[in-house]
Amino acid sequence: MNKTAHLFLTVIALTARALVGEPDVVEQQHSDGVSELRVISKAGNDVATYRVDLKQRHEPAQGDAGLIKQWKSYRFGGFFCFNDNQFNGLELSKNEDAKLYNPSNLDIAGWAIAMKQAGMKYAVLTARHTSGFLLWDSATSEFDVASSPNKTDVVGEFIKECRRQGIAPGLYYCLWGGKDWMPHPNARAIILAQLNELASRYGEIPYFWIDMGYWAPTTLSTQEVYDSIKNQQPNTIVLINQHVQDGGVIRYFPTDVLNGEVTVPPAAGHTPFRTVNGKRYYLPFEFEPVSQHGGSGFSNTPQGPVGAWFTYGEGRGFKASQPFQAKLLFDWIKQGYDRGAANVLLSLGADHTGSMRQEDVRQLVELGKMLRDAGLLEPPKASH
């Protein structure tokens, strides 16, 4: 057997083992630009049917108004990183067992209260991270909360509790299915169906944060991801993660916002007006620092050698993460604002119990007071 054939059969075997009992998602593309997605059980029964509108094309804003102005008014938000990562201690989890996820004290109301106390006006939940574990009951998969010991619809409860606290809810979704991560011949249809579930079940969602464009299948374009969400949620902002950089490079387009993971804008400041394919767009900057260090994370930060997106607690057989000092975070965040970041989205989270640790809540409250006292939680006045 030649090397290429061996690799192909290995990938197919791994895919089949990971998908035992999984439903199929069949896409039928219609001439009117609508894709019909049928979810079919292994027994051959229809489970669900979704219609995803790809016919209407969208593009980012051309000026600082409307939805972009509303998004910029949030100023400070929480990137709530919670998934199966807390249970195996890995930032890039490859877990395949839904039963690993088992929070003993899931306190989603407490999450929202802590973010409110910190002065956060928007929040993004990692609804699907790198392992593919889904924090909602999806018709497309058995690798979700419905198959875990704790069946709470975390997405639904997160959105409800954020709204209760006056926080604009957002959802993170990690792309996959290409040759570099979880290769799957039907990833396009499954991704479109899962995004449709998130965009259609929970009312208006002001923000979608889409990650790992280079892991996506080649059959699915950034434009299609962007349009599938916008056509379902016309009043949302969609960010396609541009990864660890200062906003100088546009790696994926369209996107409504440029960003820098653990990276502030350049010293000269962020330039929001950009020309792409001969057309001028207004693309503000979101800075994403991390609140934790010393766990099993891997992001280099000015606050320490290693930063962790997720919060890792004691008692799971791996090193617990610790919160950065609030003053260090304040200085880092202020630098981001000073260099033109419109918004800051700070990673935080509960540990494996499902509740936030007291030391992490204290950090947020202290940081929020510093930012509030410095006047940084209000959008800067327009210069004339």
C-alpha positions as a Markdown table, in Angstrom:
| # | Residue | x | y | z |
|---|---|---|---|---|
| 1 | Met | 0.0 | 0.0 | 0.0 |
| 2 | Asn | 1.4 | 3.4 | -0.9 |
| 3 | Lys | 1.9 | 6.1 | 1.7 |
| 4 | Thr | -1.0 | 8.3 | 0.4 |
| 5 | Ala | -3.5 | 5.5 | 0.4 |
| 6 | His | -2.4 | 4.4 | 3.9 |
| 7 | Leu | -2.9 | 8.0 | 5.2 |
| 8 | Phe | -6.3 | 8.2 | 3.5 |
| 9 | Leu | -7.5 | 5.0 | 5.1 |
| 10 | Thr | -6.2 | 6.0 | 8.5 |
| 11 | Val | -8.1 | 9.3 | 8.4 |
| 12 | Ile | -11.3 | 7.5 | 7.3 |
| 13 | Ala | -10.9 | 4.9 | 10.1 |
| 14 | Leu | -10.4 | 7.6 | 12.7 |
| 15 | Thr | -13.4 | 9.5 | 11.4 |
| 16 | Ala | -15.6 | 6.4 | 11.5 |
| 17 | Arg | -14.5 | 5.5 | 15.1 |
| 18 | Ala | -15.3 | 9.1 | 16.3 |
| 19 | Leu | -18.7 | 9.1 | 14.7 |
| 20 | Val | -20.3 | 5.8 | 15.8 |
| 21 | Gly | -24.0 | 6.4 | 16.2 |
| 22 | Glu | -23.8 | 9.9 | 14.9 |
| 23 | Pro | -26.6 | 11.2 | 12.6 |
| 24 | Asp | -25.8 | 12.2 | 9.0 |
| 25 | Val | -26.2 | 15.7 | 7.7 |
| 26 | Val | -27.1 | 15.9 | 4.0 |
| 27 | Glu | -26.9 | 19.2 | 2.2 |
| 28 | Gln | -29.0 | 19.9 | -0.9 |
| 29 | Gln | -28.0 | 23.2 | -2.6 |
| 30 | His | -31.0 | 24.8 | -4.4 |
| 31 | Ser | -30.7 | 27.1 | -7.4 |
| 32 | Asp | -32.2 | 30.0 | -5.3 |
| 33 | Gly | -29.1 | 30.0 | -3.1 |
| 34 | Val | -30.7 | 28.2 | -0.2 |
| 35 | Ser | -29.0 | 25.1 | 1.2 |
| 36 | Glu | -31.4 | 22.5 | 2.7 |
| 37 | Leu | -29.7 | 20.5 | 5.5 |
| 38 | Arg | -31.4 | 17.3 | 6.5 |
| 39 | Val | -30.2 | 15.6 | 9.7 |
| 40 | Ile | -30.9 | 11.8 | 9.4 |
| 41 | Ser | -30.4 | 9.3 | 12.1 |
| 42 | Lys | -28.4 | 6.1 | 11.6 |
| 43 | Ala | -31.8 | 4.3 | 11.4 |
| 44 | Gly | -32.7 | 6.5 | 8.4 |
| 45 | Asn | -35.2 | 8.7 | 10.2 |
| 46 | Asp | -35.4 | 12.5 | 9.7 |
| 47 | Val | -34.3 | 14.3 | 12.9 |
| 48 | Ala | -34.3 | 17.9 | 11.7 |
| 49 | Thr | -34.3 | 20.0 | 8.6 |
| 50 | Tyr | -32.6 | 23.4 | 8.3 |
| 51 | Arg | -32.7 | 25.9 | 5.5 |
| 52 | Val | -29.6 | 28.1 | 5.3 |
| 53 | Asp | -29.8 | 31.2 | 3.2 |
| 54 | Leu | -26.5 | 31.8 | 1.3 |
| 55 | Lys | -28.0 | 33.7 | -1.6 |
| 56 | Gln | -27.7 | 37.2 | 0.0 |
| 57 | Arg | -24.1 | 38.4 | 0.2 |
| 58 | His | -23.0 | 40.7 | 3.0 |
| 59 | Glu | -20.0 | 43.0 | 3.6 |
| 60 | Pro | -18.6 | 44.9 | 6.5 |
| 61 | Ala | -19.5 | 48.5 | 7.4 |
| 62 | Gln | -18.0 | 51.4 | 5.5 |
| 63 | Gly | -18.2 | 53.8 | 8.4 |
| 64 | Asp | -18.5 | 54.2 | 12.2 |
| 65 | Ala | -22.3 | 53.9 | 12.5 |
| 66 | Gly | -25.2 | 51.6 | 13.1 |
| 67 | Leu | -24.3 | 48.1 | 14.4 |
| 68 | Ile | -20.6 | 48.9 | 14.6 |
| 69 | Lys | -21.2 | 51.9 | 16.7 |
| 70 | Gln | -23.4 | 49.9 | 19.0 |
| 71 | Trp | -20.8 | 47.2 | 19.3 |
| 72 | Lys | -18.1 | 49.8 | 20.1 |
| 73 | Ser | -20.3 | 51.1 | 22.9 |
| 74 | Tyr | -19.9 | 47.8 | 24.8 |
| 75 | Arg | -16.2 | 48.7 | 25.4 |
| 76 | Phe | -15.3 | 45.9 | 27.8 |
| 77 | Gly | -16.4 | 42.3 | 27.7 |
| 78 | Gly | -15.9 | 38.8 | 29.0 |
| 79 | Phe | -14.6 | 36.0 | 26.8 |
| 80 | Phe | -16.1 | 33.2 | 28.9 |
| 81 | Cys | -13.9 | 30.1 | 28.1 |
| 82 | Phe | -15.8 | 27.1 | 29.4 |
| 83 | Asn | -16.0 | 23.7 | 27.7 |
| 84 | Asp | -14.4 | 20.2 | 28.2 |
| 85 | Asn | -11.0 | 21.9 | 28.5 |
| 86 | Gln | -11.5 | 22.4 | 32.3 |
| 87 | Phe | -11.8 | 18.6 | 32.7 |
| 88 | Asn | -8.6 | 17.5 | 31.0 |
| 89 | Gly | -6.4 | 20.6 | 31.5 |
| 90 | Leu | -5.7 | 21.2 | 27.8 |
| 91 | Glu | -6.1 | 24.4 | 25.9 |
| 92 | Leu | -6.5 | 22.4 | 22.7 |
| 93 | Ser | -8.6 | 19.6 | 23.8 |
| 94 | Lys | -9.0 | 16.5 | 21.7 |
| 95 | Asn | -11.4 | 14.7 | 24.0 |
| 96 | Glu | -13.9 | 12.3 | 22.4 |
| 97 | Asp | -15.9 | 11.3 | 25.5 |
| 98 | Ala | -19.0 | 13.4 | 26.3 |
| 99 | Lys | -19.0 | 12.0 | 29.8 |
| 100 | Leu | -15.7 | 13.8 | 30.7 |
| 101 | Tyr | -17.7 | 17.0 | 30.9 |
| 102 | Asn | -19.4 | 16.9 | 34.3 |
| 103 | Pro | -19.6 | 20.2 | 36.3 |
| 104 | Ser | -20.7 | 19.5 | 39.8 |
| 105 | Asn | -21.9 | 23.1 | 40.6 |
| 106 | Leu | -22.8 | 24.8 | 37.4 |
| 107 | Asp | -23.5 | 28.4 | 38.3 |
| 108 | Ile | -24.2 | 30.3 | 35.1 |
| 109 | Ala | -26.1 | 33.0 | 36.9 |
| 110 | Gly | -22.9 | 33.6 | 39.0 |
| 111 | Trp | -20.9 | 34.0 | 35.8 |
| 112 | Ala | -23.1 | 36.8 | 34.6 |
| 113 | Ile | -23.2 | 38.5 | 38.0 |
| 114 | Ala | -19.4 | 38.5 | 38.1 |
| 115 | Met | -19.1 | 40.0 | 34.7 |
| 116 | Lys | -21.6 | 42.6 | 35.5 |
| 117 | Gln | -19.7 | 43.6 | 38.7 |
| 118 | Ala | -16.6 | 44.0 | 36.5 |
| 119 | Gly | -18.4 | 46.5 | 34.2 |
| 120 | Met | -18.6 | 44.2 | 31.2 |
| 121 | Lys | -21.3 | 45.0 | 28.7 |
| 122 | Tyr | -20.9 | 42.0 | 26.4 |
| 123 | Ala | -19.8 | 38.4 | 26.8 |
| 124 | Val | -18.8 | 35.5 | 24.4 |
| 125 | Leu | -19.2 | 31.9 | 25.3 |
| 126 | Thr | -17.1 | 29.1 | 23.8 |
| 127 | Ala | -20.1 | 27.1 | 22.5 |
| 128 | Arg | -17.9 | 24.7 | 20.5 |
| 129 | His | -14.2 | 24.6 | 21.1 |
| 130 | Thr | -11.4 | 22.5 | 19.7 |
| 131 | Ser | -12.7 | 19.0 | 20.7 |
| 132 | Gly | -16.0 | 19.6 | 19.1 |
| 133 | Phe | -18.0 | 19.2 | 22.3 |
| 134 | Leu | -21.2 | 21.3 | 22.1 |
| 135 | Leu | -22.6 | 23.2 | 25.0 |
| 136 | Trp | -26.1 | 22.8 | 23.5 |
| 137 | Asp | -28.3 | 19.9 | 22.6 |
| 138 | Ser | -27.6 | 19.6 | 18.9 |
| 139 | Ala | -29.5 | 17.4 | 16.4 |
| 140 | Thr | -26.2 | 17.1 | 14.5 |
| 141 | Ser | -24.2 | 15.3 | 17.2 |
| 142 | Glu | -24.2 | 13.0 | 20.2 |
| 143 | Phe | -21.0 | 14.7 | 21.4 |
| 144 | Asp | -22.9 | 17.4 | 23.4 |
| 145 | Val | -24.3 | 18.3 | 26.8 |
| 146 | Ala | -27.3 | 16.1 | 26.2 |
| 147 | Ser | -25.0 | 13.1 | 26.2 |
| 148 | Ser | -23.0 | 14.2 | 29.3 |
| 149 | Pro | -23.8 | 13.7 | 33.0 |
| 150 | Asn | -24.9 | 17.4 | 33.2 |
| 151 | Lys | -27.4 | 18.1 | 30.5 |
| 152 | Thr | -27.9 | 21.8 | 31.1 |
| 153 | Asp | -28.2 | 23.8 | 27.8 |
| 154 | Val | -25.3 | 26.0 | 28.7 |
| 155 | Val | -25.7 | 28.2 | 25.6 |
| 156 | Gly | -29.4 | 28.9 | 26.4 |
| 157 | Glu | -28.7 | 29.6 | 30.1 |
| 158 | Phe | -25.7 | 31.8 | 29.3 |
| 159 | Ile | -27.8 | 33.9 | 27.0 |
| 160 | Lys | -30.7 | 34.2 | 29.4 |
| 161 | Glu | -28.4 | 35.2 | 32.4 |
| 162 | Cys | -26.5 | 37.7 | 30.3 |
| 163 | Arg | -29.7 | 39.4 | 29.2 |
| 164 | Arg | -30.9 | 39.4 | 32.9 |
| 165 | Gln | -27.8 | 41.4 | 33.8 |
| 166 | Gly | -28.0 | 43.7 | 30.8 |
| 167 | Ile | -25.0 | 42.1 | 29.1 |
| 168 | Ala | -25.1 | 41.6 | 25.3 |
| 169 | Pro | -24.6 | 37.8 | 24.7 |
| 170 | Gly | -22.2 | 36.5 | 22.0 |
| 171 | Leu | -21.2 | 33.0 | 20.9 |
| 172 | Tyr | -17.8 | 31.5 | 19.9 |
| 173 | Tyr | -17.6 | 28.7 | 17.4 |
| 174 | Cys | -14.4 | 26.9 | 16.4 |
| 175 | Leu | -14.2 | 25.8 | 12.7 |
| 176 | Trp | -12.8 | 22.3 | 11.9 |
| 177 | Gly | -12.9 | 19.6 | 9.3 |
| 178 | Gly | -10.0 | 20.5 | 7.1 |
| 179 | Lys | -6.8 | 18.5 | 6.8 |
| 180 | Asp | -5.2 | 20.1 | 9.9 |
| 181 | Trp | -7.9 | 19.5 | 12.5 |
| 182 | Met | -10.6 | 16.8 | 12.7 |
| 183 | Pro | -10.6 | 16.1 | 9.0 |
| 184 | His | -14.1 | 15.1 | 7.9 |
| 185 | Pro | -15.6 | 14.8 | 4.4 |
| 186 | Asn | -19.0 | 16.2 | 5.5 |
| 187 | Ala | -17.7 | 19.1 | 7.7 |
| 188 | Arg | -19.3 | 21.8 | 5.5 |
| 189 | Ala | -22.8 | 20.5 | 6.0 |
| 190 | Ile | -22.4 | 19.9 | 9.8 |
| 191 | Ile | -20.8 | 23.4 | 10.4 |
| 192 | Leu | -23.6 | 25.1 | 8.5 |
| 193 | Ala | -26.2 | 23.1 | 10.4 |
| 194 | Gln | -24.6 | 23.8 | 13.8 |
| 195 | Leu | -24.3 | 27.5 | 13.1 |
| 196 | Asn | -27.9 | 27.6 | 12.0 |
| 197 | Glu | -28.9 | 26.0 | 15.4 |
| 198 | Leu | -27.0 | 28.7 | 17.3 |
| 199 | Ala | -28.4 | 31.5 | 15.1 |
| 200 | Ser | -32.0 | 30.4 | 15.2 |
| 201 | Arg | -32.8 | 29.0 | 18.7 |
| 202 | Tyr | -32.1 | 31.8 | 21.1 |
| 203 | Gly | -33.5 | 35.0 | 19.8 |
| 204 | Glu | -31.3 | 37.9 | 18.8 |
| 205 | Ile | -27.5 | 37.4 | 19.3 |
| 206 | Pro | -25.5 | 40.6 | 18.9 |
| 207 | Tyr | -22.1 | 39.0 | 18.3 |
| 208 | Phe | -20.6 | 35.8 | 16.8 |
| 209 | Trp | -16.9 | 35.1 | 17.3 |
| 210 | Ile | -15.7 | 32.6 | 14.7 |
| 211 | Asp | -12.3 | 30.9 | 15.2 |
| 212 | Met | -9.7 | 28.9 | 13.3 |
| 213 | Gly | -10.4 | 29.7 | 9.7 |
| 214 | Tyr | -7.4 | 27.7 | 8.6 |
| 215 | Trp | -9.0 | 24.5 | 10.1 |
| 216 | Ala | -12.1 | 24.9 | 8.0 |
| 217 | Pro | -12.9 | 22.5 | 5.1 |
| 218 | Thr | -11.9 | 23.9 | 1.7 |
| 219 | Thr | -15.5 | 23.4 | 0.6 |
| 220 | Leu | -16.7 | 26.2 | 3.0 |
| 221 | Ser | -15.6 | 29.8 | 2.4 |
| 222 | Thr | -15.3 | 32.6 | 4.9 |
| 223 | Gln | -17.9 | 34.4 | 2.9 |
| 224 | Glu | -20.4 | 31.6 | 3.3 |
| 225 | Val | -19.8 | 31.4 | 7.1 |
| 226 | Tyr | -20.3 | 35.1 | 7.3 |
| 227 | Asp | -23.4 | 35.1 | 5.1 |
| 228 | Ser | -25.0 | 32.1 | 6.8 |
| 229 | Ile | -24.9 | 34.0 | 10.1 |
| 230 | Lys | -25.9 | 37.4 | 8.8 |
| 231 | Asn | -28.9 | 36.1 | 6.9 |
| 232 | Gln | -30.2 | 34.4 | 10.0 |
| 233 | Gln | -29.1 | 37.2 | 12.4 |
| 234 | Pro | -29.2 | 40.5 | 10.4 |
| 235 | Asn | -28.4 | 42.6 | 13.5 |
| 236 | Thr | -25.3 | 40.8 | 14.6 |
| 237 | Ile | -21.6 | 41.6 | 14.3 |
| 238 | Val | -19.4 | 38.7 | 13.0 |
| 239 | Leu | -15.7 | 38.5 | 13.9 |
| 240 | Ile | -13.5 | 36.0 | 12.0 |
| 241 | Asn | -10.5 | 35.6 | 14.2 |
| 242 | Gln | -7.3 | 37.0 | 12.7 |
| 243 | His | -5.2 | 35.3 | 15.3 |
| 244 | Val | -2.1 | 36.5 | 17.2 |
| 245 | Gln | -1.1 | 39.8 | 15.6 |
| 246 | Asp | -1.6 | 43.5 | 16.0 |
| 247 | Gly | -4.3 | 44.0 | 13.4 |
| 248 | Gly | -2.0 | 44.9 | 10.6 |
| 249 | Val | -2.9 | 41.9 | 8.6 |
| 250 | Ile | -6.3 | 40.8 | 7.3 |
| 251 | Arg | -6.1 | 37.0 | 7.1 |
| 252 | Tyr | -9.8 | 36.2 | 6.7 |
| 253 | Phe | -12.4 | 38.4 | 5.0 |
| 254 | Pro | -15.2 | 39.4 | 5.3 |
| 255 | Thr | -15.1 | 40.2 | 9.0 |
| 256 | Asp | -16.8 | 43.1 | 10.8 |
| 257 | Val | -13.9 | 43.5 | 13.3 |
| 258 | Leu | -10.2 | 43.1 | 13.3 |
| 259 | Asn | -8.5 | 41.6 | 16.4 |
| 260 | Gly | -5.4 | 40.7 | 18.2 |
| 261 | Glu | -5.2 | 37.7 | 20.5 |
| 262 | Val | -2.9 | 38.7 | 23.4 |
| 263 | Thr | -1.6 | 41.4 | 21.1 |
| 264 | Val | -2.3 | 45.2 | 21.4 |
| 265 | Pro | -2.4 | 47.4 | 18.3 |
| 266 | Pro | 0.9 | 48.8 | 17.0 |
| 267 | Ala | 2.5 | 51.8 | 18.7 |
| 268 | Ala | 1.2 | 54.1 | 16.0 |
| 269 | Gly | -2.3 | 53.0 | 16.7 |
| 270 | His | -5.0 | 51.0 | 14.9 |
| 271 | Thr | -6.1 | 52.0 | 11.5 |
| 272 | Pro | -9.8 | 51.1 | 11.1 |
| 273 | Phe | -10.3 | 52.2 | 7.5 |
| 274 | Arg | -9.0 | 49.4 | 5.2 |
| 275 | Thr | -9.2 | 48.8 | 1.5 |
| 276 | Val | -10.0 | 45.3 | 0.4 |
| 277 | Asn | -10.5 | 44.4 | -3.2 |
| 278 | Gly | -10.7 | 48.1 | -4.1 |
| 279 | Lys | -13.4 | 48.9 | -1.6 |
| 280 | Arg | -13.0 | 50.9 | 1.7 |
| 281 | Tyr | -14.3 | 49.4 | 4.9 |
| 282 | Tyr | -14.4 | 50.5 | 8.6 |
| 283 | Leu | -12.9 | 47.6 | 10.8 |
| 284 | Pro | -12.4 | 48.5 | 14.4 |
| 285 | Phe | -10.1 | 46.5 | 16.7 |
| 286 | Glu | -10.8 | 44.1 | 19.6 |
| 287 | Phe | -8.0 | 43.2 | 21.9 |
| 288 | Glu | -8.2 | 39.9 | 23.7 |
| 289 | Pro | -6.0 | 39.5 | 26.8 |
| 290 | Val | -6.1 | 36.5 | 29.1 |
| 291 | Ser | -6.9 | 36.7 | 32.8 |
| 292 | Gln | -5.0 | 33.5 | 33.9 |
| 293 | His | -1.5 | 32.2 | 33.9 |
| 294 | Gly | 0.5 | 29.1 | 35.0 |
| 295 | Gly | -1.9 | 26.5 | 33.8 |
| 296 | Ser | -1.5 | 24.4 | 30.8 |
| 297 | Gly | -2.0 | 27.4 | 28.5 |
| 298 | Phe | 0.5 | 28.4 | 25.8 |
| 299 | Ser | -0.1 | 32.1 | 24.9 |
| 300 | Asn | 2.9 | 34.4 | 25.4 |
| 301 | Thr | 1.8 | 37.5 | 27.2 |
| 302 | Pro | 3.5 | 40.7 | 28.5 |
| 303 | Gln | 2.2 | 39.7 | 31.9 |
| 304 | Gly | 4.1 | 36.4 | 32.1 |
| 305 | Pro | 5.7 | 33.7 | 30.1 |
| 306 | Val | 2.5 | 31.7 | 29.6 |
| 307 | Gly | -1.1 | 32.7 | 29.6 |
| 308 | Ala | -4.2 | 30.5 | 29.7 |
| 309 | Trp | -7.4 | 31.1 | 27.9 |
| 310 | Phe | -9.3 | 28.7 | 30.2 |
| 311 | Thr | -9.4 | 28.6 | 34.0 |
| 312 | Tyr | -8.1 | 25.3 | 35.5 |
| 313 | Gly | -9.0 | 24.4 | 39.1 |
| 314 | Glu | -7.4 | 22.1 | 41.7 |
| 315 | Gly | -8.1 | 18.4 | 42.0 |
| 316 | Arg | -8.0 | 17.2 | 38.4 |
| 317 | Gly | -4.4 | 16.0 | 38.2 |
| 318 | Phe | -3.0 | 18.9 | 36.4 |
| 319 | Lys | -1.6 | 22.3 | 37.5 |
| 320 | Ala | -4.2 | 24.9 | 38.4 |
| 321 | Ser | -4.1 | 28.3 | 36.7 |
| 322 | Gln | -3.8 | 31.5 | 38.7 |
| 323 | Pro | -5.3 | 35.0 | 38.1 |
| 324 | Phe | -3.0 | 37.7 | 37.0 |
| 325 | Gln | -2.8 | 40.7 | 39.4 |
| 326 | Ala | -5.5 | 43.2 | 38.5 |
| 327 | Lys | -3.0 | 46.0 | 38.2 |
| 328 | Leu | -0.9 | 44.1 | 35.6 |
| 329 | Leu | -4.1 | 43.5 | 33.6 |
| 330 | Phe | -5.2 | 47.1 | 34.0 |
| 331 | Asp | -1.9 | 48.3 | 32.5 |
| 332 | Trp | -2.1 | 45.9 | 29.6 |
| 333 | Ile | -5.7 | 46.8 | 28.8 |
| 334 | Lys | -5.0 | 50.5 | 29.1 |
| 335 | Gln | -2.2 | 50.1 | 26.6 |
| 336 | Gly | -4.7 | 48.4 | 24.2 |
| 337 | Tyr | -7.2 | 51.3 | 24.5 |
| 338 | Asp | -4.5 | 53.9 | 24.2 |
| 339 | Arg | -3.4 | 52.3 | 20.9 |
| 340 | Gly | -6.8 | 52.4 | 19.4 |
| 341 | Ala | -8.6 | 49.2 | 20.5 |
| 342 | Ala | -12.3 | 49.9 | 20.4 |
| 343 | Asn | -13.2 | 47.0 | 22.7 |
| 344 | Val | -11.4 | 44.6 | 25.0 |
| 345 | Leu | -12.6 | 41.0 | 25.5 |
| 346 | Leu | -10.9 | 39.5 | 28.5 |
| 347 | Ser | -10.8 | 35.7 | 28.8 |
| 348 | Leu | -12.1 | 34.3 | 32.1 |
| 349 | Gly | -14.1 | 31.3 | 33.2 |
| 350 | Ala | -15.3 | 28.9 | 35.7 |
| 351 | Asp | -13.2 | 25.9 | 36.7 |
| 352 | His | -14.3 | 22.2 | 36.4 |
| 353 | Thr | -16.9 | 22.7 | 39.1 |
| 354 | Gly | -18.8 | 25.1 | 36.8 |
| 355 | Ser | -18.5 | 27.9 | 39.3 |
| 356 | Met | -16.0 | 30.8 | 39.3 |
| 357 | Arg | -13.4 | 30.7 | 42.0 |
| 358 | Gln | -13.4 | 33.5 | 44.6 |
| 359 | Glu | -10.0 | 34.7 | 43.7 |
| 360 | Asp | -11.1 | 35.1 | 40.0 |
| 361 | Val | -14.2 | 37.1 | 41.0 |
| 362 | Arg | -12.1 | 39.3 | 43.2 |
| 363 | Gln | -9.7 | 39.9 | 40.3 |
| 364 | Leu | -12.5 | 41.0 | 38.0 |
| 365 | Val | -14.2 | 43.3 | 40.6 |
| 366 | Glu | -10.8 | 45.0 | 41.3 |
| 367 | Leu | -10.0 | 45.3 | 37.6 |
| 368 | Gly | -13.4 | 46.7 | 36.8 |
| 369 | Lys | -13.1 | 49.4 | 39.5 |
| 370 | Met | -9.7 | 50.4 | 38.1 |
| 371 | Leu | -11.0 | 50.7 | 34.6 |
| 372 | Arg | -14.1 | 52.5 | 35.8 |
| 373 | Asp | -12.1 | 55.0 | 37.9 |
| 374 | Ala | -9.8 | 55.7 | 34.9 |
| 375 | Gly | -12.8 | 56.4 | 32.7 |
| 376 | Leu | -11.9 | 53.6 | 30.3 |
| 377 | Leu | -15.2 | 51.8 | 30.3 |
| 378 | Glu | -16.9 | 54.6 | 28.4 |
| 379 | Pro | -16.2 | 55.1 | 24.6 |
| 380 | Pro | -13.9 | 58.0 | 23.9 |
| 381 | Lys | -15.5 | 61.2 | 22.8 |
| 382 | Ala | -15.2 | 61.8 | 19.1 |
| 383 | Ser | -12.6 | 64.4 | 18.2 |
| 384 | His | -13.5 | 67.3 | 16.0 |
